[in-house]
Amino acid sequence: MFRSPIRRRSDGTYRFQISPEDRMLVVDVVSDLRSQLTTDDPTLQRLFPPAYGDDHERNAGYEALAGRELVERRIAAIDTVLETAEADRLTQDQLEAWMRCVNDVRLVLGTRLDVDEHEDPGHDGGHSEWDLARYQYLGMLLELTVRALAD
C-alpha cells in the first residue's frame, strides 16, 4: 500500500518527506519562476489572466491596482518554499505555500507545453522529455499536497 510522503501529524503540522532530488527540482523550478515573475514572459499568462476578458481598459486598471500585490504574494510563497526546502515538517501555512508554488509552476510549464484543460501533454508535441517529466511529477506532488491538506 502506498504511504504518502506528505501527511498530517497529530500536532497539526505536516510530515514532509520527499527525496533530496525532488526537493532540488522544486527549488530549481520555483527559483526560475521567481526570476520570471517580473518579466513580460508570455508563459506567465495563466498566472495573471485578464480579469475583464477583452476589455483592455478595465484590464489595465486592474493590473495597475492589483498586479504588484499578485506578484508579491507569489514571491512570498516562493520565499517560503525556498526557506523550508530542507524541512521534514511544515506548518499548514508553509504547506499551502508549497501547494501554490507547485501549482503556479505547473501552470507555466503547461503553457510552455501547450496543455489545456481537455488534454494532457503528449510525447509527440516536440516537447522535451524533461519538461514533460517535471510537469507530471509536479502534478503528483500537487495532488499529494492537496490530499494531505484535505485530511
C-alpha positions, 0 to 999 in steps of 0.5 A: 500500500502506498504511504504518502510522503506528505501527511498530517501529524497529530500536532497539526503540522505536516510530515514532509518527506520527499527525496533530496532530488525532488526537493532540488527540482522544486527549488530549481523550478520555483527559483526560475519562476521567481526570476520570471515573475517580473518579466513580460514572459508570455508563459506567465499568462495563466498566472495573471489572466485578464480579469475583464476578458477583452476589455483592455481598459478595465484590464489595465486598471486592474493590473495597475491596482492589483498586479504588484500585490499578485506578484508579491504574494507569489514571491512570498510563497516562493520565499517560503518554499525556498526557506523550508526546502530542507524541512521534514515538517511544515506548518499548514501555512508553509504547506499551502505555500508549497501547494501554490508554488507547485501549482503556479509552476505547473501552470507555466510549464503547461503553457510552455507545453501547450496543455489545456484543460481537455488534454494532457501533454503528449510525447509527440508535441516536440516537447522535451522529455524533461519538461514533460517529466517535471510537469507530471511529477509536479502534478503528483506532488500537487495532488499529494499536497492537496490530499494531505491538506484535505485530511 
